[in-house]
Amino acid sequence: MAVDHNCSNCGGGCTDRHTPSQMNEEIKAGPYLLIAGVLVILISAIIKYLL
């Protein structure tokens, strides 16, 4: 998703370039990323155990 660049925000650091809706989207994705990471570890452990 392309966002217009506002040069006045560049001095504020990386978090200053995100809108509140973008921050909420990133926060909502957190649990899914954590579950996906755990599943990858579990599946790889099961495959290693079976082979």
FENWO-V871562 format. One record per helix or strand of 3 or more residues. SS is the DSSP state (hx for helix, st for strand). FROM is the first residue (numbers start at 1). TO is the last residue. Records with the same first field share a line. If there is no record, write none. Layout:
SS->FROM-TO, FROM-TO
//
This chain:
hx->7-12, 14-17, 20-50
//
